[in-house]
Amino acid sequence: MNDRSSTRAGALPSWAAAELFFTAGVAVAILFAVLSGTVSKSLGINQAQLGQLSGVYTLAYSVGQLILGILLTSRNIKALLGIGSALGAAGCFLLSTSTGYATAFVAQILLGIGFSGTFVGLIFLIGRDFSANFSFMSSLSQSITNIAGAALSITASLTPWLADFRVTFRVMAAALLGVAVLQFLFVRGKSAEASAAAAPATPFLAALRLAASNLQFWWAAIYYAGLFGTMLAYANLWNIQFQINYFGNTPQQSAMMNAMIAIGITVGSIVAGMWAKKAGFLVPARAFALLSLAIFVLMALLPLPRWEATTFILVIGFGLAGSILALSVIYAHIPPAATAVATSLVVTAAFVHGAILQTLIGSSLAHATPVTSAAGTHVAMFTIYQHGMVWLLGSVVCSVIASFLFRPAPAK
């Protein structure tokens, strides 16, 4: 086997280990959401404190993600992902042994920091080891994780096997220790090509200037934040409880409808990756943004029956999956020395944007007044729902505009 074949063979186990870590991080977040009721009851905390636990996780994750993007330019990714997995295991174990709010708060910080490198680290490895197939591999990675997340969500909603959060998180702690071992065993610190062409590490400020001076970075940031931030806001606010309260769905129906988002993202990611691999990212990015806009306009205007709404939610997930193409824009236009920093900045901006959207939508829903109608409560409550959808429409419009400002990848 020649050196190039050996290099390619080594890239797959490295990617698989990082993908497993990414999937484990998503699984822990889903499990915490599913078990939040038993967590609050067991720890004796109220809904406000439970919201603070979710908030501190998101904050730690976002800050850690930005810091990791900076460290990737000068540190060994094997160590960064391995330590992150170990921190995730520590967070799960601490949560499983928590007796009150304070220890759960610390556990959430550990989990946020530990998992902050999952996506950025995975994208870094794909850009380094699969540059020729970046769009496809990044989309495939997102699809695999969403399949696992959807399966876990549906299973958790239909079966009572997750009654004890302490046992569940102890199991996840043990699993994450195994994942940490896999990071140290299989993730490659540097590929053979990277080692041969190694250059001095680029300081953060220099990498930041390289990214910020390129207009394509800004359009990619707007595109990704617009679609991914919308996905976060839609999935988190139009959740199971919202559908029960506003549309009268049962918990099982609501869980199935929410799972449609993940299934749509899974299929959409695969289509986006294959399309971009064949035709470049330009046309797919515009098509996915326009599809998202069209479906949100319809969702905002029409009070749909349940089966139609379920289908539309599936299409929403499909359209928003196009957000991953923004990373293809970054890896096509930003110099390699700045791609890790650029990626972490864009992804962090999307999380911040999603949080802002949720705040704005929550405020709109709280202050909206139902419009009385002879058609009944469903239509009256739908008028409140429309107030929140306006913010999502505006967000997606920004992504559409950014997509038409993308430029083709320069010739290598």
N, C-alpha and C positions, 0 to 999 in steps of 0.2 A: 504494500500500500504506500503510495507516494505521500509527500508532506501535505499537499492540498486536500487529498481524500481524507487523510487523518484529521486535518483541521475541520473539514465539514462534518465528519463523524462526531467530533468532540463538541461541535456547536449544538447539536440536537439534545444531548443530555443536559447541557448547560441551560438551554432554553426551557426544557421540561422541568427542571428543578425550580427555576424562577417562576414559571407558570403555576406550579403547585403552590408556591408561597403566595402568589397573587390570589389564587382561588381560595386558599385557606383564610386569607384576610377578609374576603367578601363573605365567606361562610360565617365567620365570627360576628361580623356586623349584622347579618341576617338573624343569627341566633339570638343576639342581644335584643333586636327589635321584637322577635317572636316571643321571647321570654320576659319582656319588660314588665308585664303584669306580675309575674311570680317574683321577679327581682325586687320590685317596689314593695310587695307584700312581705317578703321574707326579711328585707332590710329595714322595713318600717319607714319608708321615705314616701313623700307625696309626689304628685305629678310634676310640680315645678322642679323639684330636685332631680326627678328622672330626666326631665328635659335638659337640665344642667349637665348631667352625666353624658348625654348624647352630644351636647354642645362642646364640652371640653375634649371629647374624643375627636370631633371634627377639627377643632382648633389645633390640637397637638398633631393631628395627621397633616393638616395644611402647612404648618410651620416646618414640621419634619421633612415634608416632601420638598420644600424649597431648599432646606439645608442640604438634603441628600443630593439634589441636583448640582449644588456647588461642589460637594465632596467628590462626586463621580469624576470630576476632571483631574483629581489628584490622588484619589485613594483606590484601594483594591476593592472591586465590586463584590468579590467573593466574601470578604470580611464584612462589608456593609450589610449584605443580605443575610449572612449567617447570624450576625449580632441582632439584626432586626427580628429574625425568627425567634431567637432566644428571648428577646424582650417581649414578643407577643406571647410566648409560652408563660413567662413570668406574670404578665398581665392577666391571662386567663386563670392561672392558679390563684393569684391574689383575689380576683373577683369571686372565684368559687369558695374562698374562705372568708369573704367579707362578712362583717357583723353589723355594718352601718354605712352611712353615707361617705364618711371620710376615706375609708379603705377602698370603697368602690370608685371614688373620685381618682385616687392614685392609680388604681388598676386601669381606668379608662385612659389616663395619660400614658401609661406604659403601652397600652394597646395602640393608641394613636401614633406614638413615636415608632413603635415596632413595625407597624404595617405601612408607615408613610413611604417606605421605599419600594413597596410591591410593584406598583404600576410604572413609576419612573425608572426603577431598576430594570424591569422587564423590557421596556421600550429601549433603554440604553443598550441592552444586550442584543436586541433585534437589529437596531441600527448599526451596531458594530459587526455582528456576525452574519446577518442576513440582509445586507444593504440592497442587494439586487431584488429582493422580494419583500421589501419593507412593508408595503401596503398590505400585502396578503398575510404576512406573518403577524403583524400587529392586529389586523382584523380577526384572524383565526384565534389569537390569544384571548381577545375580548369575548369572542363567541363561546369558547370553551368554558370560560368563567361564568358567563351568563347562563349557559345550559345547566351548570352545576347549581348556580344560585336559584334558578327557576325550579329545578327539581327539589331543592331543599325547602323552598317556600311552599310549594304545593304539598309536599309530604308533611311539613309541620302544621299546615292548616287543616289537614284531613285526618291526622292521627294524634293521639294524646301522649305519644312516647317521650315528649320533651317536657314532662311535668316538673322535673327537678333540675333547676338551672345549675346547681352546684356540681352534680354529676356530669352534666353536659360540658361545662367549662373545664372540669378536670380532665375529661377525655380530650378536649381540644388542646389543653396544655401539653399533654403527653404527645399528641400528634404533632404539635408545633416543634417540640424538641427533636422529633424525627425529621421534620422538615429542615431544621437548622443543620442537622448532620448532613443532609443531602446538599444543602448550599455549599458547605465546606468541601464535600466530596466531588461535586460535579460542576459547579459554576466556575467558569474559567476567569481568572483574574485579568488575563489579556489573551486575545487570540494570537495565533502565530503571525498573521499579517500585521496586526497592531504592534506586536513586539518588534518586528523587523523594521517598521516604519515609525518607531516611537519618537515623539517630539516632546520637548519640555512641557509640563502641565501649564495650561493657560490660566492665569489668575482670574478670579471671579469678575472683577471690574472690567478686565479686557474682554472676557467672554460676553459680559453684559453689553458692552459697547458694540461688539460684533453683531449681536442679535438685535439690539434696539435701533441700530442704524439701517436695518433692512426693513423696508415697508412690508414685505411678505410676512415677517414675524408678527407685525401688528394685525394684519388681516387674518392670519392663522389664529391669533389669540381671540379676536372678536368672533370668528367662526366657531371655534371650539367652545368658548364660554357661552355663546348664544345657544348652541344645541345641547351641549352636555349640562350646562347650568339649568336649562329648561327641563331636561330629563330628571335632574336631581329634585327640582322644585315640584314637578308634576308627580313623580313617584312618591315623594315624602308627604306632600300636602293632600293629594287626592288618593289617600291611603284607605285601608280597610275601614277605619272608623268613620272617615269622611263619607264614604259610600253608604255605610249603614245609616248615618244621620241624615244625609241629604237626599239619597235616592231609595232608601228603604231596602237595600240589598241585604241578604243574609251574610254572615261572616264567611261562609264557604264560597258564595257567589263573588263576594268582594275580593277574596284571596285569589280566586281563579282569574278575575279581571285584572288584578295587579300583576299576576304572573304573565299575562299577555305582553306587558311592557318588556320583560326580560326575554321572552321568546321572540318578540319582534326585533329587539336589539341583536339577538343571536343570529337570526336569519339575515338581517340588514348588514351586520358586520361582515359576514361571509360574502354576500353579494358585493358590498363596497370594495372589499379587498381584491376579489377576483376581477371586478370591473376595472379598478385602478391599475392592477397589474397588467391588464391587457391594453388599456386605452389611456393610462395616465390618470392623475387625480382630478384634473380640471373639470371635465364634464360630470363625472360622478358626484363631486362636491356640490355642484350647482343643482343637480337633479335631486339629491337627498334633501338639500335645504328647501327647495321649492315644494317638494312633496310634504315636508313637515309643515310648511306654511299653509298649504292648501288644507291639510287635514285639521289643523288647529282652527282655521277659519270655520270649517264645517262644524267642528265640535263646539265652537263658541256660539254658533247661530242656531243649531238644531238640538232640541231636547229629544235625544234618540231613545228608542226602546233598548232593553238590556242587551239583546243579542247583537244589535247593530253597534251599540256603544262598545261592546267587547271587541268587535272586529276593528272599529276605529282605533281603539287603544293598541291593538296589535300593530296597526299601520303606523301609529305614532312612534312606537318603539323602533320599527323598521326605519323610519325617516331619521330619527334622532341618532341612529347608529352611524350616520354619515359623519358625525363629529370626529371620528378617528382619523378621517382623511386630512384634518388640519395638521396632524403630526407628520404626514407624508410631505406636506408643504414645507414644514420646518426642516426635515431631513434633506429636502431637495434644494433649498435656497440658503440655509444657514451653514456657514463653515463648520466642519466636524468638531473643531475645538470649542464651539459654543452650543452644540445641539443639546447636550445634557442640561445645561443651564436654561436654554430656551424652552425645552420641554417642561421642566419643573415649574418655570414661571407661568407658562400657558395653562398647565393643569391646575396649579394653585389658584390662578385667576378664575378658572371655571368654578372651583369650589366656593370661592368668595362670592362670585356672581350668583351661584345657586342659593347661597345663604341670604343674600340681599333680596332675591326674588321671593323667597319664602316669607321674609319679613313683610315685604310690600303686599304680597297676596293675602297674608294673614290679616294685615291691617284693613285691606279692602273688604274681605269677607266679614270682618267684625263690624264694620261701619255701614255695610250695605243693608238696604231695607227690602224685604220681599215685596214684589208687585202682586197685589191680589188679582186673581184671575178666576173666571168661571171654570177654567180647565182644571183647577184643583191645586193641591199643595205642591205636586211635583213641578209644575210650571212655575209656581211662585218661588220655590227654592232654586230653580234653575236660573232665575234672574240674579240671584246672589252669586252663583257659580260663574256667571258671565263676567262679573266684576273682576274676579281673579284671573280669568283667561286673558283679559286684555294685556296683562303684564307679560304673559307667555308669548302672545302674538308679537308684541314689540321686540322681545328678545330674539325670536326666530327671524323677524324682518332684518335685524342687524346681521344675522348670519347669512341671509340671502344676499344682502348688499356686499358683504365681505367676499363671498364666493365668486362674485363677478369681478373682483379686483385681484384674484389669484392670477399668477402667471405660470406658464408651463415650466417644467423642470429644465434648467439649463443643460446644454449638451456637456457630457463628461469628457 
